[in-house]
């Protein structure tokens, strides 16, 4: 009985020690970008961004695969440089921001993948939650000139917007779509240790 208690105490101690290695970071808004590109009329790529992004990262510097990420994006912050287009993107045809003011990503695990990593987790857009694999590169950990500890990450992926109920488009005479279904997403962020 005594040996079982010692064993469980040892296991609990190992778990606590593993969790203690992770440090909490928050996204640094001026140094964070979530950008996207979508083919328009099949001859051009329209680009835009979501400036309002918040998130936390539990970062394990000894083993990045033991880290986690939780990010929220304000859908109403969409900005393509055209007020009319942004208004349409905020409407029920696309993001339906009144009904769904946020999109979120929460990782369930981090995996080593070649020279980089992948965050496996749930992406929720317009109330539709799907598991995705988000490949990323960890760019390092540094002290900035103000003495704050920061980490940097870059990631990219391609999504089919129809998977999230965003299906508005029109078919042109040549059979192509006014707005393509594939959306390319580029993410770059710095996060600062709490």
N, C-alpha and C positions, 0 to 999 in steps of 0.2 A: 504494500500500500504506500509506504514511504517513498519507494523508488519510482512509483507511478507519478506521485505528486512532484518529485524532483524532475522527472522527464517532462511533464507538462509545463512546469515553471521554466525549464530550459528552452522548450519550444516557443513559449510565449515571449521569452526574452529575446530570442532570435528574431521573431516577427517584429517586435517593437524596435529592435536595433535596425532592422531593414527599413522600417517606415521612418525611423529617425534620420536616415541618410537623405531623404527627400526634402528639398527646400521649396517653399512657396514663392512663386513669382507671379506678377501681374503684367499684362500687356502694357506697353508704353505707347499710348495713342499716336504721338507725333512720329513714331518710328515703326508704325504698323500699317500695312496695306493689304486689302483684299480687293483684287481686281479681276474682271472677267472680260471675255471676248466672245462675240457671237457673229456668225456670218449673216450678212444682210443682203438680200437679193442674189445671194450666192456669188457676188463679185467683190464684196468688201467685208472687213471685220469691224464691227462697232465695239468699242471698248468702254468700260465703265468701272466704277468702284463703289464700295460701301465704306464711307469714312467712319461710321460709328460702330466700333468693334470693342468689346470688352472680353476679358478672359483671364483665367488662372491656369497656371502650370505647376504641377508638383514635379519638381525636377530632381532626379537622382544623378549627380555628376559622376558617380562611380559606375553606374549601369543605367544608361539612358532608357533601356527597355523597361525599367521599373518606374518610369515617369508616367504622367497622365496630363491630359489637357481638357479644358472645358471652356468653350467660346460661345459668345452671343453676338449676333449681328443685327442691328436695327434695319429692317427692310426698307423703311421710309427714307433712309439716308442715301438710297441709290442715286448715283450721279453719273450721267453719261455726257454732260456738257450741253444737253438740249432740254430745256424746260418742258416742252411738249412731249418729247419721248419719255422723260422721267415720269411725267404725270401718267402716261399710258402704262409704264412699267409698274407704277404703284397701284394701278387699278385691278379689278377682279380678273381681267384678261391675263395678268401675269402674277405679281407677288401678292395682290390683295392685302395691302398693308393695314387697312382698317381692321380686318378680321385676323390677320396674322402679322403682328408688328415685329416679330423676331424670328430669325432662323438660328438654329443652334447646332453645335457639334460637341459631342462628349465621347472621349475615347474609352474603350473597354480594355485595350491593351496596346502596347508598343512592341513592334517586332523589328529585329535586325533584318535588313534587306540589302544585300550587296554591300556597297560602300556607304549606304545611308540607312534609313529606317522607314517604317510605315506605322502610322497611327490607325488602328482599326477601331471604328466606333460608329455611333449613330448620328447621322445628319438629318435634321428635321427642317423641312421647308413646307410652308402652307399646310402644316399639320400632318404631313406625310413623313414618317420616320423610316429611314432605310440604313442598313449597315453599309459603310463604305470603307475602302482602304485608301488612306491618304499618304502617299510617299512624301518623305521630307528629308532634308539635309540639315543636320545640326552643325551650325557654323562656329560654335565655340562659346566659351564663357570668359568674360573679362571684367575688369574694374574700369568704369568710365572716369572722365576727368573730375567728376564730383564725388568719386569714391564709392559709387553704387555698383553692386554686382549685377551684371546683365548677361543674358544669353540671347543668341540669334538663331533663327530658323527660316528656311525657305522651303516652300512646298508648292506642288502643282498637281492638278488632276483635271479630267474631263468628265462632265456629267451629261446625262440626257435629261433635259428639263421636263419632258413628258412623264418621267418616272415620278415627278413630284406634283403632277396635276397642272403643270403649266403648258397648255397645249395650243394657245392661240397662235395662228399664223394664217396666211393665205397662200394658195397655190398660184404660181405665175403661169402664163401661157406655155412656157417651155417645160412645165412640170416641176420646176424648182420651187422652193419655199421662200417666202418673203423673209421669214426669220428661221434660221436653222435650229434643229433640235439639240445639237451638241453645244455645250457651253464650256469654254476653257477657263479655268480658274487659276490665278497665280496669287500666292500668299507669301508675305515676307513680314517678319516681326522681330522686334526686340522686346524682351520681357525683363522687368527689374525685380530683384529680390525684395520681398516684403521686409 
